[in-house]
C-alpha cells in the first residue's frame, strides 16, 4: 500500500522535542510521528471499539449513509468501563 502524504504544521519547539524522541528511539522524525499516531489510534479503538470500514468510507464520501453500529455485549461494556475507571485512579 502506498503511503499518503499530509502536510502538518507543528510548533518549532514540539518538532525539536519530537526529534530528540526519534533519535532516542532510533527512528526518523517521520517514523516517530507515525508511531505516535498508531499508539493514539490503538488507544482510541481500545476505548471505543474498532473503527469500521464503513466509518472510513463515510469520511471519504459523506453523502453515503452508514449502517447502525452493532450493540456491545454487557461484558464488552463492563470491560470498557472498568478500563476507564482503572485509568482514573
C-alpha positions in Angstrom: 0.0 0.0 0.0 1.3 3.4 -1.0 1.8 5.9 1.9 -0.3 9.1 1.8 1.3 12.5 2.1 0.0 15.0 4.6 1.3 18.5 5.4 1.4 19.1 9.1 2.2 22.4 10.8 3.8 21.9 14.2 5.2 24.4 16.7 9.1 24.5 16.3 9.7 23.6 20.0 7.5 20.5 19.6 9.4 19.5 16.5 12.7 19.8 18.4 11.3 17.6 21.2 10.0 15.0 18.7 13.4 14.9 17.0 15.0 14.1 20.4 12.4 11.3 20.9 13.0 10.0 17.4 16.8 10.0 17.9 16.5 8.2 21.2 14.2 5.6 19.7 16.4 5.1 16.6 13.7 6.4 14.2 13.4 9.2 11.7 11.2 12.1 12.7 8.6 10.9 10.2 8.6 7.4 11.6 8.4 8.7 15.2 5.3 10.8 14.4 3.8 7.8 12.6 4.4 5.5 15.6 2.8 8.0 18.0 -0.2 8.3 15.7 -0.5 4.5 15.7 -0.5 4.5 19.5 -3.2 7.1 19.6 -5.4 5.2 17.1 -4.9 2.0 19.1 -5.8 3.8 22.3 -8.9 5.2 20.7 -10.0 1.8 19.3 -9.4 0.1 22.7 -11.7 2.7 24.4 -14.4 3.0 21.7 -14.1 -0.1 19.6 -12.6 -0.7 16.2 -13.0 1.9 13.5 -15.1 0.2 10.9 -14.5 0.4 7.2 -18.0 2.0 6.8 -16.9 4.9 9.1 -13.8 5.4 7.0 -15.9 5.4 3.8 -18.3 7.9 5.4 -15.4 10.3 6.0 -14.2 9.9 2.4 -17.8 10.0 0.9 -20.0 12.0 3.3 -23.1 11.6 1.1 -23.2 7.8 1.9 -25.3 6.7 4.9 -23.8 4.4 7.5 -25.4 1.3 8.9 -26.2 1.4 12.6 -23.4 0.0 14.8 -23.9 -3.3 16.5 -24.6 -3.1 20.2 -21.9 -4.1 22.6 -22.4 -7.0 24.9 -22.7 -6.3 28.6 -19.3 -7.9 29.1 -17.7 -5.6 26.5 -19.3 -2.5 28.1 -18.2 -3.6 31.6 -14.6 -4.0 30.3 -14.6 -0.6 28.8 -15.9 1.0 32.0 -13.5 -0.9 34.2 -10.6 0.1 32.0 -11.7 3.8 32.1 -12.1 3.6 35.9 -8.7 2.0 36.3 -7.0 4.8 34.3 -8.7 7.4 36.6 -7.0 6.0 39.8 
